Amino acid sequence: MRLVQQPVPESRDKKRLLRQIWALERRAPALRKPLHFLLRDRWFIVRLPIALMLVLGGLLSILPFLGLWMLPLGLLLLAVDVPILRPAVSSSVIRMRRWLAQRFRRKHR
């Protein structure tokens, strides 16, 4: 008898997070290739250190090269692998997207 490994079903939170990442890709097409590269399942070993470095760089945003932009990107990548972060990060991305949409609507009136 041959055992076939069944794929692990993705949780609801992970699906929600991935939908938000795909929505960000649609808004910023330049992110598409790097995100697809980093979001592959086997790239966990690369994704985790990059995410931690981005979070650390975001916390050190007072330095000239490092900026606050690094913190949300690092948390986004970290949430792919850390299930406890997924609900908070995905809801933050949703709020950010809604806030930006409102700002753009006001600006273009």
N, C-alpha and C positions, 0 to 999 in steps of 0.2 A: 504494500500500500504506500503510495507516494503522498507526502504531505505538501500541500500548496499553501504558501504563506498568503493569508488574506490581507489586502491593504487595510490599514487602520483608518476607520472613518473619521473625517475631520469634524471637530466639534462646531457647534453653532457660533461660538465666539471667534474661532479661527476663520470660518467662512466670512463672518462679518468684517473681520480685520482685512482679509484678502480683498473683499469687495471695495473697501476704502482705499487700499493700495492701488487697485486697478483704476479707481476713479481719479486718484492723484496722477497716475500715468497718463490718463486721457487729457488732463489739464496741462501736464508738463511732459510732452513726448520725449524730451531728452533723457528723462529718467527711465524710460522703458527698458532699454538694453541692460543698464547696470542692475536694475531691480530684478529683472527676469533671471539674470546671472546669479544674483545673491539669494534669490528665493527658492532655488532648487533644493530639494530635500538633502541631497548629499553634501551641500555646501555649508552645513552647520558649523564645521570646524573653522571656516573662513568668516562666516556671518557673525558669529558670537564675538570674536575679538574686535572686528570692525565696529560692531554695535557698542561695545564697551568703550572703545577709544572715542567714538563720536559723543557718547554721553559724558565722558571725562572731559573732552574738548569743549563741550557745551557748558560744563560747570566752570571751566577756566576761561570763560568768554571775555574776561578783562584783558587778555593778551591780544596783541594786534592781529595775528593770523587766525586765531580761533574765534568762533562767533556763537551766538545763541542759536543760530540755525542748526547747529550740530546736535543739540539736545533732542528735539523732536524726531529728527531722522534716526538717531541712535535708539531712542525708545521704540520707534516703529519697527526697526529691525530686531530689536531685542524681544519685542512682543510676539514675534513669529515663533520663537522657541520657548518662551516663558509664559505658560498659560495664565498665570495669575495677573499678568499685565494686560492681556488682550482686551477685556471689557473697558478698562479705563482709557487705553490708548485709542481704541476704535471710536469710543464716544467723543474723545477729544478731537480726533480727526474730523468727525462729523460736525462738531461745533465749529471748528476752524473753517471748514468748507462753507458752512452756512453763513458765518460772519463775513468771509471774503465775498460771497455772492451778494450779500446785502451791501457791502462797501462798493462793489462794482456797479450795482444797480443805482445807488445814490450818485455815484460819480458820473454816470452816463445819462442822468436825467437832465 
